[in-house]
């Protein structure tokens, strides 16, 4: 339920779409980070929208049990090839 404000790096862009489900700031730019924090505090609608989007994203991409089941299937497929 927290609102993400993260550095604009490739790994974070995989999860966060700026102005949709969080905010990105340029690495090392503390002024921009401050502006993003202020914006997040003021923009209730953005925060509310992000909560739903991020819960859906986590369910889709980051549930441990689901991911481990996929990894297990891949290992089984590799083992079957030998």
C-alpha positions, 0 to 999 in steps of 0.5 A: 500500500505504499506509494513508490518513488524510485530512481529512474533505472532500468530495474525500476522501470520494469515495475514503475510507470511514471505518473501511473503507478509511481514516480521516477526521479533521476539518479542523484537528483535530490531536488527532483526527488523532493519534488516527486515527494511533494507531488505524491503528497498532494496527488491523492488520485495518483496515489489511489490509482497506484495502489490498485495497479500495484496490487494487480502487478504484484499478483501478476508478476511477483507472487513467490509461489507462482514464480517458483512453480514456473521455475520448477517446470523449467527445471523439470523440462531441462532435466527431461532433455537429458 
